[in-house]
Amino acid sequence: MDFNDTPAEAEFRAEVRTWLKANVPHRDKAAESEAELIRRAKSWQAKKADAGWACLHWQKEYGGRSASPIESVIWQQEESKYDVPAGIFAIGQGMCGPTMATYATEEQKQRYLPPMARGDEIWCQLFSEPAAGSDLAGLRTKAEKDGDDWIINGQKIWTSGAHYSDYGILVTRSDPTVPKHQGLTFFFVDMKSPGIEIKPIKQISGASNFNEVYFTDVRIPDAHRLGEVGDGWRVSITTLMNERLAVGSAGGPDFADIFRLAQNIEINDQPAIKDRAVRDRLATWYCETNGLKFTKFRTQSALSRGETPGPEASIAKIVSAKKLQDIGSFGMDLMELGGIMMDENVMLEDGMFQGAFLGAPGLRIAGGTDEILRNIIAERVLGLPQDIRADKGVSFNEIPTSR
């Protein structure tokens, strides 16, 4: 690993810092509605696009900059230092865009990728289902051919941002008579199509970031199919590989934040930082934080050499999501009764620890559950044997189900 920028990378980083310092808008940190957040996110994304800073590694003709992967990493590192809206376009630009770039026609790339890069159109990912979460290949949403169209019926769940998205990528079951991985077909769909019903899911935090999406006789033209009929699993893997990089580490309070809280709050009439049990927990998170940092350096070094990061990208998420949950819980414990407060105007640290405690369990599911990521690391990084699969080679419609 080489932790230092090359001369060219250092020059690029300086250019990024100069532009961000001059262009990041100042904003009042008052609470804002989701509609206000989306407007602010679109405004910032358009400003970046106009200056050539949107989706840097995409080709110029599709709204990018034709930059190297390491230059994209440098941009992300520097932009993350500022309070700018993040997350609204992560699924579209991080997962849907690369899938469209790989499988869409040239005409479709020219139509859909530039507005996605500029933030004019928002995309979502329609994968998980009530009966097929971690086991994506067990999905049941049906696609039946009807002339030049496909008729879609079924249900998706946990679809982040579906309620404000313009388009989505969708994987369906087009043939139940073959093994489950072989009978899938992949599409992109207009989220305003007749027959699509979106129901936001109320979370324990009070937010409604993700949704149930119902499809009732929804018509999708065959021209909006990505990949061959029955080859949807291969297209899905393209999306999921990009998802591992796009999701990355869980955002929220980290070691520096819990360390600061321990310095500034008292337990047993002394600063919490002097308590041996507190120091023990802090030491654990310090080690995890640095382990993650150096793991990311491995990915960064690979990108700098022009290589493609592999399944080790799963390590960052599986460690950081649990660490975020633990730090959130411990921060609330240090606040004692103040930890149960939910009024952002009076909560310590603007409620970041309460927010982490309520949001982190979802992060341990989104973008690959802890169990799935452990399997990926075990099989593809450590080379351990695969789990036994009782349904291997069995036609999907012959797999036993509970009554």
Beta strands, then each sheet from edge to edge (+ up, - down):
strand 1: 123-126
strand 2: 142-146
strand 3: 149-160
strand 4: 167-173
strand 5: 184-190
strand 6: 196-200
strand 7: 210-221
strand 8: 225-226
strand 9: 266-267
strand 10: 270-271
sheet 1: 1+ 4+ 5- 8+
sheet 2: 2+ 3- 7+ 6-
sheet 3: 9+ 10-
end
